Amino acid sequence: MATIYSEFLLHKFVKDFQEEEKVRPDLPLKTNFKEICKILQKKKFIPQDLIAMKEWLYEINDALAECNRMEEDRMAKRRLAPTRTGKDLWYLYKTGQKMSRIRDKLHNMDEAVEEGAKTSQVLVIHRKNMIYDSDSPPHRVFNQQDIKLEILLRPTKGNCAIGIVGMSGSGKSEIAMKLFLNSKMEEVFELMLWVDLSKAMDSEQKYECILVEKRNEFEKISSNSRSGFELCRLLKEDFLNPPRKCLVVFDGVWHVIDGLNSLIEEILNSPMNGSVIITSKSPRVVKKLLPKEKSYLHNIELLSRDHCWNLFRNSIVKKLFLKTDLKKNILKMKDEILDRCNGLPLAVKTLAEIIAIQIGKEEYWTDENIIKEIHFRVVVYDHHTLNKITDLLGGGLLSIKYSGGYEIYATTNNPIALLKKMGHICFTELLGLIPK
């Protein structure tokens, strides 16, 4: 999922810069932004790169927003102050240096990708080890789509292949997870596995290891680099023998992985007649992997503007650190916000976070001399991700409770830096911030 957030931030920067370039010919650091924009448009980044780039993408988006604000202020005060202040000039100098470093890192990353294939890890989780609240209400936006796919599994008695296809951030994994955690599925399947392939780069890559969640720890099944064929054989030997009535979700399949189509056919045609769900951005990939018989291709339905706005408004209203007048000002941007979201739920949530943080940080919370109590919410489904979060917070963790997602209270002197690090792990929704 981290790759999806990075993709949104990437496209947001490119789109915002192109718009600002047209209307603001004197935009500060325009040359720096243009160089970065060209690299981002030219390079087709692999998942590992997108994850590594996430903090840089936050920084260039923040810098673009700040430069846009500075230019607006300068134009508004042009008669009184035709030149920039010393503070602004110092900011532009430091930020320009930072943008140059990010540009060079992106350029070097581009060259490194072409040198050779990398390895990636594949995470396999048993449903019985998932963290979730069976009583929590499903996401209203996806209710009808969940029901369609659930109904599809019933008449087939759990013997079909479903491909869920949609743009990055459209909710493919969320719909698959809602179906996977549906209590009715336990009545149909003896074994349910979630296989995260979102870090896979291409069909020729090596898979360094497979990790299986077992209670609160990880059991390393394989530590050697393996091809796609070896990976699929390992999955079959370790999890699908002896044959059982199973549902296997392959999440984030961006490329045709060697041997995966054969493994899928074995699951569907086994004596126990299992089922498979694939999530992917590419209909072509899904069609190549799934057999023509017993298969169904589900294209994600994007959110209506009303649904998008309700989701955005709810996200903003929950932010206790924003004053009422600031919330009202944000909500006045309705048309502009909806135009940027394009019906994608992840875009709505991420945009709400970016706007709220950009406005909120102008208050007291950038002062690193002040310790703040931060309140945020994360939605995670496995202990491994939760452990990453608690390890990152360390001694700053105050309390954690579960209610359809984990609400966490912690202390930090730099909430922006903490949120960026959290963003590498999972989507994080900031709710409150209090100076101690």
KOLLUMLO-511168 format. One record per residue (C-alpha): residue in one letter; x, y, z; residue number from 0. Coordinates in steps of 0.25 Angstrom, whole numbers, m for minus. Layout:
BEGIN
{A, {X, Y, Z}, NUM} ...
//
This chain:
BEGIN
{M, {0, 0, 0}, 0} {A, {12, 10, 2}, 1} {T, {14, 10, m12}, 2} {I, {0, 15, m15}, 3} {Y, {2, 27, m6}, 4} {S, {15, 30, m13}, 5} {E, {9, 29, m27}, 6} {F, {m2, 39, m22}, 7} {L, {8, 49, m17}, 8} {L, {17, 48, m30}, 9} {H, {5, 50, m39}, 10} {K, {0, 62, m30}, 11} {F, {13, 69, m31}, 12} {V, {14, 67, m46}, 13} {K, {0, 72, m48}, 14} {D, {1, 84, m38}, 15} {F, {15, 89, m43}, 16} {Q, {9, 88, m58}, 17} {E, {m3, 97, m53}, 18} {E, {6, 107, m45}, 19} {E, {16, 108, m57}, 20} {K, {5, 113, m66}, 21} {V, {m1, 124, m56}, 22} {R, {12, 128, m49}, 23} {P, {24, 130, m58}, 24} {D, {32, 136, m47}, 25} {L, {30, 124, m37}, 26} {P, {41, 123, m28}, 27} {L, {51, 111, m30}, 28} {K, {43, 108, m44}, 29} {T, {56, 102, m50}, 30} {N, {58, 92, m39}, 31} {F, {43, 88, m39}, 32} {K, {44, 86, m54}, 33} {E, {56, 77, m54}, 34} {I, {50, 69, m43}, 35} {C, {37, 68, m51}, 36} {K, {44, 63, m64}, 37} {I, {51, 52, m56}, 38} {L, {37, 48, m50}, 39} {Q, {30, 48, m63}, 40} {K, {41, 40, m71}, 41} {K, {44, 29, m61}, 42} {K, {35, 17, m58}, 43} {F, {38, 15, m44}, 44} {I, {38, 1, m38}, 45} {P, {30, m1, m24}, 46} {Q, {43, m1, m16}, 47} {D, {47, 12, m22}, 48} {L, {34, 18, m19}, 49} {I, {35, 14, m5}, 50} {A, {49, 20, m3}, 51} {M, {44, 33, m10}, 52} {K, {32, 35, m1}, 53} {E, {39, 45, 8}, 54} {W, {45, 53, m4}, 55} {L, {31, 54, m10}, 56} {Y, {26, 60, 3}, 57} {E, {37, 70, 3}, 58} {I, {35, 74, m12}, 59} {N, {20, 76, m10}, 60} {D, {22, 84, 3}, 61} {A, {33, 92, m4}, 62} {L, {24, 95, m16}, 63} {A, {12, 99, m7}, 64} {E, {21, 108, 1}, 65} {C, {27, 115, m12}, 66} {N, {13, 117, m17}, 67} {R, {9, 124, m4}, 68} {M, {21, 133, m4}, 69} {E, {18, 137, m18}, 70} {E, {4, 140, m15}, 71} {D, {8, 148, m3}, 72} {R, {19, 156, m11}, 73} {M, {9, 159, m22}, 74} {A, {m2, 164, m12}, 75} {K, {8, 173, m5}, 76} {R, {16, 177, m18}, 77} {R, {13, 192, m17}, 78} {L, {19, 192, m3}, 79} {A, {30, 181, m4}, 80} {P, {34, 179, m18}, 81} {T, {46, 170, m13}, 82} {R, {46, 158, m5}, 83} {T, {50, 158, 10}, 84} {G, {63, 153, 15}, 85} {K, {55, 142, 22}, 86} {D, {49, 138, 9}, 87} {L, {62, 138, 2}, 88} {W, {69, 129, 12}, 89} {Y, {57, 119, 11}, 90} {L, {59, 119, m4}, 91} {Y, {74, 117, m3}, 92} {K, {73, 105, 7}, 93} {T, {61, 99, m1}, 94} {G, {67, 101, m14}, 95} {Q, {79, 93, m9}, 96} {K, {70, 82, m3}, 97} {M, {62, 81, m17}, 98} {S, {76, 79, m24}, 99} {R, {80, 68, m15}, 100} {I, {66, 61, m17}, 101} {R, {68, 63, m32}, 102} {D, {81, 56, m32}, 103} {K, {76, 45, m23}, 104} {L, {65, 42, m33}, 105} {H, {74, 43, m45}, 106} {N, {84, 33, m38}, 107} {M, {72, 24, m34}, 108} {D, {68, 24, m49}, 109} {E, {82, 19, m53}, 110} {A, {83, 9, m42}, 111} {V, {70, 2, m47}, 112} {E, {75, 0, m60}, 113} {E, {88, m7, m55}, 114} {G, {81, m20, m51}, 115} {A, {69, m27, m45}, 116} {K, {67, m26, m30}, 117} {T, {61, m35, m20}, 118} {S, {48, m33, m12}, 119} {Q, {41, m40, 0}, 120} {V, {27, m46, m1}, 121} {L, {18, m46, 11}, 122} {V, {8, m57, 14}, 123} {I, {m2, m56, 25}, 124} {H, {m12, m66, 30}, 125} {R, {m26, m60, 32}, 126} {K, {m26, m66, 46}, 127} {N, {m14, m57, 49}, 128} {M, {m21, m44, 43}, 129} {I, {m24, m32, 53}, 130} {Y, {m38, m27, 51}, 131} {D, {m51, m24, 58}, 132} {S, {m62, m33, 53}, 133} {D, {m72, m23, 58}, 134} {S, {m67, m11, 51}, 135} {P, {m76, m6, 40}, 136} {P, {m70, m7, 26}, 137} {H, {m66, 5, 18}, 138} {R, {m80, 10, 12}, 139} {V, {m73, 14, m1}, 140} {F, {m70, m1, m4}, 141} {N, {m82, m8, 2}, 142} {Q, {m89, m11, m12}, 143} {Q, {m76, m15, m18}, 144} {D, {m73, m25, m6}, 145} {I, {m87, m31, m8}, 146} {K, {m86, m33, m23}, 147} {L, {m73, m41, m21}, 148} {E, {m78, m49, m8}, 149} {I, {m91, m53, m16}, 150} {L, {m81, m58, m27}, 151} {L, {m74, m67, m18}, 152} {R, {m87, m74, m13}, 153} {P, {m93, m80, m25}, 154} {T, {m79, m85, m29}, 155} {K, {m78, m92, m15}, 156} {G, {m64, m85, m14}, 157} {N, {m58, m89, m27}, 158} {C, {m56, m77, m36}, 159} {A, {m45, m67, m39}, 160} {I, {m47, m52, m37}, 161} {G, {m39, m41, m43}, 162} {I, {m41, m27, m37}, 163} {V, {m35, m16, m46}, 164} {G, {m34, m1, m44}, 165} {M, {m25, 11, m43}, 166} {S, {m15, 13, m32}, 167} {G, {m23, 18, m20}, 168} {S, {m36, 13, m25}, 169} {G, {m38, 3, m13}, 170} {K, {m35, m10, m20}, 171} {S, {m28, m16, m7}, 172} {E, {m38, m10, 2}, 173} {I, {m49, m17, m5}, 174} {A, {m41, m30, m6}, 175} {M, {m38, m29, 9}, 176} {K, {m53, m26, 13}, 177} {L, {m57, m39, 5}, 178} {F, {m45, m47, 11}, 179} {L, {m49, m43, 26}, 180} {N, {m64, m46, 23}, 181} {S, {m69, m56, 34}, 182} {K, {m77, m63, 23}, 183} {M, {m64, m67, 16}, 184} {E, {m60, m75, 28}, 185} {E, {m72, m84, 26}, 186} {V, {m67, m87, 11}, 187} {F, {m52, m88, 12}, 188} {E, {m44, m97, 21}, 189} {L, {m31, m89, 18}, 190} {M, {m30, m74, 15}, 191} {L, {m17, m67, 11}, 192} {W, {m13, m53, 7}, 193} {V, {m1, m52, m1}, 194} {D, {5, m38, m3}, 195} {L, {12, m37, m16}, 196} {S, {12, m22, m17}, 197} {K, {27, m20, m16}, 198} {A, {29, m29, m28}, 199} {M, {37, m21, m39}, 200} {D, {36, m30, m52}, 201} {S, {35, m44, m57}, 202} {E, {50, m46, m56}, 203} {Q, {53, m42, m42}, 204} {K, {57, m50, m30}, 205} {Y, {49, m52, m18}, 206} {E, {58, m52, m6}, 207} {C, {49, m58, 4}, 208} {I, {35, m62, 9}, 209} {L, {31, m57, 22}, 210} {V, {19, m64, 29}, 211} {E, {12, m57, 41}, 212} {K, {11, m66, 53}, 213} {R, {6, m60, 65}, 214} {N, {14, m47, 68}, 215} {E, {26, m52, 60}, 216} {F, {31, m55, 46}, 217} {E, {35, m69, 42}, 218} {K, {45, m68, 31}, 219} {I, {42, m79, 21}, 220} {S, {52, m76, 11}, 221} {S, {65, m68, 11}, 222} {N, {71, m70, m3}, 223} {S, {67, m62, m15}, 224} {R, {57, m70, m23}, 225} {S, {51, m68, m37}, 226} {G, {36, m67, m39}, 227} {F, {35, m82, m42}, 228} {E, {42, m85, m29}, 229} {L, {34, m76, m21}, 230} {C, {21, m82, m26}, 231} {R, {26, m96, m24}, 232} {L, {29, m92, m9}, 233} {L, {15, m86, m7}, 234} {K, {9, m99, m12}, 235} {E, {18, m108, m4}, 236} {D, {17, m100, 9}, 237} {F, {3, m95, 9}, 238} {L, {m5, m103, m1}, 239} {N, {m1, m118, 3}, 240} {P, {m9, m125, 7}, 241} {P, {m20, m120, m2}, 242} {R, {m31, m112, 5}, 243} {K, {m43, m103, 2}, 244} {C, {m35, m90, 1}, 245} {L, {m36, m76, m3}, 246} {V, {m23, m69, m7}, 247} {V, {m23, m54, m10}, 248} {F, {m11, m49, m18}, 249} {D, {m10, m34, m15}, 250} {G, {m3, m24, m23}, 251} {V, {1, m33, m36}, 252} {W, {7, m22, m45}, 253} {H, {14, m32, m54}, 254} {V, {12, m46, m59}, 255} {I, {20, m54, m50}, 256} {D, {26, m67, m55}, 257} {G, {19, m79, m50}, 258} {L, {7, m72, m44}, 259} {N, {m3, m75, m55}, 260} {S, {0, m90, m52}, 261} {L, {m1, m89, m37}, 262} {I, {m15, m82, m39}, 263} {E, {m20, m93, m48}, 264} {E, {m16, m104, m38}, 265} {I, {m23, m96, m27}, 266} {L, {m36, m95, m36}, 267} {N, {m35, m110, m41}, 268} {S, {m31, m117, m29}, 269} {P, {m40, m127, m23}, 270} {M, {m44, m117, m12}, 271} {N, {m48, m107, m23}, 272} {G, {m42, m94, m17}, 273} {S, {m43, m79, m21}, 274} {V, {m34, m68, m24}, 275} {I, {m34, m53, m24}, 276} {I, {m24, m44, m31}, 277} {T, {m23, m29, m30}, 278} {S, {m16, m21, m40}, 279} {K, {m15, m8, m48}, 280} {S, {m14, m16, m61}, 281} {P, {m26, m23, m68}, 282} {R, {m16, m29, m77}, 283} {V, {m8, m36, m66}, 284} {V, {m21, m41, m59}, 285} {K, {m26, m47, m72}, 286} {K, {m12, m54, m75}, 287} {L, {m12, m60, m61}, 288} {L, {m27, m65, m59}, 289} {P, {m33, m76, m68}, 290} {K, {m44, m72, m77}, 291} {E, {m53, m82, m69}, 292} {K, {m58, m79, m55}, 293} {S, {m53, m65, m56}, 294} {Y, {m59, m51, m53}, 295} {L, {m53, m38, m56}, 296} {H, {m58, m27, m46}, 297} {N, {m54, m12, m50}, 298} {I, {m54, m3, m38}, 299} {E, {m65, 7, m38}, 300} {L, {m59, 21, m35}, 301} {L, {m66, 30, m24}, 302} {S, {m76, 40, m28}, 303} {R, {m73, 55, m25}, 304} {D, {m83, 54, m14}, 305} {H, {m76, 42, m8}, 306} {C, {m63, 48, m10}, 307} {W, {m67, 61, m3}, 308} {N, {m74, 54, 9}, 309} {L, {m61, 46, 11}, 310} {F, {m52, 58, 10}, 311} {R, {m61, 66, 20}, 312} {N, {m62, 55, 30}, 313} {S, {m46, 55, 30}, 314} {I, {m45, 70, 32}, 315} {V, {m56, 70, 43}, 316} {K, {m48, 60, 51}, 317} {K, {m36, 68, 52}, 318} {L, {m36, 74, 65}, 319} {F, {m23, 82, 63}, 320} {L, {m30, 91, 53}, 321} {K, {m38, 103, 58}, 322} {T, {m52, 105, 53}, 323} {D, {m50, 116, 44}, 324} {L, {m38, 108, 37}, 325} {K, {m48, 97, 35}, 326} {K, {m58, 106, 29}, 327} {N, {m48, 112, 19}, 328} {I, {m43, 98, 15}, 329} {L, {m57, 93, 12}, 330} {K, {m59, 105, 3}, 331} {M, {m49, 99, m6}, 332} {K, {m59, 88, m10}, 333} {D, {m59, 89, m25}, 334} {E, {m44, 90, m26}, 335} {I, {m42, 78, m17}, 336} {L, {m52, 69, m24}, 337} {D, {m45, 72, m37}, 338} {R, {m32, 67, m32}, 339} {C, {m37, 55, m26}, 340} {N, {m43, 48, m38}, 341} {G, {m52, 39, m31}, 342} {L, {m40, 32, m24}, 343} {P, {m43, 29, m9}, 344} {L, {m28, 29, m5}, 345} {A, {m26, 43, m13}, 346} {V, {m37, 48, m4}, 347} {K, {m31, 44, 9}, 348} {T, {m17, 48, 5}, 349} {L, {m21, 61, 0}, 350} {A, {m28, 64, 13}, 351} {E, {m16, 60, 21}, 352} {I, {m7, 69, 12}, 353} {I, {m16, 81, 13}, 354} {A, {m18, 80, 28}, 355} {I, {m3, 78, 31}, 356} {Q, {1, 89, 22}, 357} {I, {m9, 99, 29}, 358} {G, {m7, 93, 43}, 359} {K, {8, 94, 43}, 360} {E, {8, 109, 42}, 361} {E, {3, 109, 56}, 362} {Y, {12, 105, 68}, 363} {W, {16, 91, 64}, 364} {T, {28, 93, 56}, 365} {D, {36, 98, 68}, 366} {E, {44, 86, 72}, 367} {N, {47, 92, 86}, 368} {I, {32, 89, 89}, 369} {I, {28, 74, 92}, 370} {K, {15, 71, 86}, 371} {E, {5, 60, 89}, 372} {I, {0, 55, 76}, 373} {H, {m13, 47, 73}, 374} {F, {m14, 39, 60}, 375} {R, {m21, 27, 54}, 376} {V, {m15, 16, 46}, 377} {V, {m22, 4, 39}, 378} {V, {m14, m9, 39}, 379} {Y, {m17, m23, 38}, 380} {D, {m5, m31, 43}, 381} {H, {4, m31, 55}, 382} {H, {17, m28, 47}, 383} {T, {12, m14, 42}, 384} {L, {7, m11, 56}, 385} {N, {20, m15, 62}, 386} {K, {27, m6, 52}, 387} {I, {19, 6, 57}, 388} {T, {21, 3, 72}, 389} {D, {36, 1, 70}, 390} {L, {37, 15, 62}, 391} {L, {29, 22, 74}, 392} {G, {38, 15, 84}, 393} {G, {37, 22, 98}, 394} {G, {28, 33, 92}, 395} {L, {17, 23, 91}, 396} {L, {6, 27, 102}, 397} {S, {m6, 18, 99}, 398} {I, {m12, 10, 88}, 399} {K, {m26, 5, 86}, 400} {Y, {m34, m2, 75}, 401} {S, {m47, 3, 69}, 402} {G, {m48, m1, 55}, 403} {G, {m34, 3, 54}, 404} {Y, {m23, 7, 64}, 405} {E, {m24, 20, 71}, 406} {I, {m10, 24, 76}, 407} {Y, {m6, 35, 86}, 408} {A, {9, 38, 86}, 409} {T, {19, 50, 89}, 410} {T, {29, 56, 79}, 411} {N, {36, 69, 77}, 412} {N, {35, 68, 62}, 413} {P, {21, 63, 58}, 414} {I, {23, 65, 43}, 415} {A, {36, 57, 43}, 416} {L, {29, 46, 50}, 417} {L, {17, 46, 41}, 418} {K, {26, 45, 29}, 419} {K, {33, 32, 35}, 420} {M, {19, 27, 39}, 421} {G, {15, 29, 24}, 422} {H, {26, 19, 20}, 423} {I, {19, 8, 28}, 424} {C, {4, 11, 26}, 425} {F, {m6, 22, 23}, 426} {T, {m7, 31, 35}, 427} {E, {m19, 40, 39}, 428} {L, {m15, 51, 48}, 429} {L, {m26, 55, 58}, 430} {G, {m20, 63, 69}, 431} {L, {m8, 71, 74}, 432} {I, {m6, 77, 87}, 433} {P, {6, 85, 92}, 434} {K, {11, 79, 106}, 435} 
//
